[in-house]
Amino acid sequence: MTRPDPRSAAEAPRPAEAAEVGSLPFEAALAELEGIVKQLEGGRVPLEDSIAIYERGELLKRHCEALLKRAEARIERITLGPDGAPTGVVPLDPA
């Protein structure tokens, strides 16, 4: 069961923006997120713009985390038999 978004409808991301962020490759999303962090740390962005930029950064952060989680799930460790020959694969970090 998913939890409702605690933000008001006015603060929720627009579907088009969420879809656009969701289509970005990891490297592009991370680069944009880094740019947002620099802008916000610079402190020269008006408050309303800062809020909008922060919200986009939050979308980018979630997207990057999801991509990393998917990549992590695909990484496997090769298992070796007593003779040193590969016998199969197991998750790299079993939960």
C-alpha positions in Angstrom: 0.0 0.0 0.0 1.5 3.4 -1.0 1.4 6.3 1.4 -0.2 9.5 0.2 2.1 12.3 -0.7 2.2 14.6 2.4 2.5 17.7 0.3 -0.6 19.7 -0.8 -1.9 19.3 -4.3 -0.2 22.7 -5.2 3.2 21.4 -4.0 2.9 18.0 -5.7 5.1 17.5 -8.8 3.4 18.0 -12.1 3.0 14.6 -13.9 4.8 16.0 -17.0 7.8 17.1 -14.9 7.9 13.8 -13.1 7.7 11.9 -16.4 10.5 14.1 -17.9 12.7 13.5 -14.8 11.9 9.8 -15.0 13.2 9.6 -18.5 16.6 11.1 -17.7 19.6 8.8 -17.7 21.4 8.6 -14.4 24.4 10.8 -15.4 22.1 13.6 -16.7 19.9 13.5 -13.6 22.9 13.6 -11.3 24.5 16.5 -13.2 21.3 18.5 -13.0 21.0 17.7 -9.3 24.5 18.8 -8.6 23.7 22.1 -10.4 20.7 22.6 -8.3 22.7 22.0 -5.1 25.2 24.7 -6.3 22.4 27.2 -7.0 20.8 26.7 -3.7 24.1 26.8 -1.8 24.9 30.0 -3.6 22.0 31.7 -1.9 21.3 34.0 -4.8 18.0 32.5 -5.8 14.7 34.2 -4.8 12.6 32.2 -2.3 9.9 31.2 -4.7 12.4 30.0 -7.3 14.3 28.2 -4.5 11.2 26.2 -3.6 10.6 25.2 -7.2 14.3 24.3 -7.7 14.3 22.3 -4.5 11.2 20.4 -5.5 12.8 19.5 -8.9 15.9 18.5 -7.0 13.8 16.2 -4.8 12.4 14.5 -7.9 15.9 14.1 -9.4 17.2 12.6 -6.1 14.4 10.1 -6.0 15.0 9.2 -9.6 18.8 8.7 -9.1 18.1 6.6 -6.0 15.7 4.3 -7.9 18.2 3.9 -10.8 21.0 3.0 -8.3 18.7 0.5 -6.5 17.9 -1.2 -9.9 21.5 -1.3 -10.9 22.5 -2.7 -7.5 19.9 -5.4 -7.8 21.5 -6.5 -11.1 25.0 -6.8 -9.7 25.8 -10.4 -8.8 28.8 -12.3 -7.4 30.2 -15.3 -9.3 30.4 -18.3 -7.1 33.3 -20.8 -7.5 33.4 -24.5 -6.8 36.1 -26.3 -4.9 38.1 -26.6 -8.1 38.0 -22.8 -8.7 35.6 -23.1 -11.7 32.6 -20.8 -11.8 29.4 -22.6 -10.5 26.8 -19.8 -10.7 25.9 -16.4 -9.4 24.4 -15.0 -6.2 23.4 -11.5 -5.2 26.4 -9.4 -4.3 24.9 -8.3 -1.0 22.2 -10.8 0.0 19.6 -9.2 2.2 
